[in-house]
Structures are given as C-alpha cells and as structure tokens.
Amino acid sequence: MVSKKTKKKDRFHAILSFIFSLGFWIPLLNIGFSLVSLFLAIKALRLISADSKKYGGMGFALAALIISLTTFIGSIIFGTIYIYRRVTCEVVA
C-alpha cells in the first residue's frame, strides 16, 4: 500500500479573517474588526489566486469578505442615521 503525503495548504489568513469578521457582535468595535477582516480576506484571496497549490481557505475568505462588507456598510449607514437624528433632536427609540 502506497501512502500519499499531501502537503497541507496554508489557510491562516483566511481563517483569521473569518474569526475577525465574527466581531460584528461587539458594539463600537465592529467597524475596526470589519476593517481588519476585510484586509485579511483580500490578502488571503490574493494569495490563493497567486498560488492555489500552496494556499487554501477560499470559502473562509469569501465568507469573511461578505460578512465584513455587510458589517462595515451597515455600521456606517446606521451610525449616520443615529447621528443625524441626534443632531436634529428627533426622538431616538
């Protein structure tokens, strides 16, 4: 029986970006976590596209990219609405 030794792909950046993308649960820190996650997800996707035999984790990187973009854009939109309502003295429920 011949055993194949397959080299394990490096998925560090992809998994780390996914972990940071889950930081959207933490109020006031979610924008920072989403920016770090965006940076790492883009870096992971670039590494995977450059050398797919060495790097892996495409699913983690794509999931992190989607979650981070959604978190960042949502935080900016809702933060802007909140500040606008506070400045114009509207009642914020």
Secondary structure, DSSP 8 states (H G I E B T S, - for coil): ---------B-HHHHHHHHHHGGGGSTTTHHHHHHHHHHHHHHHHHHHHH-TTTB--HHHHHHHHHHHHHHHHHHHHHHHHHHHHHHTT----
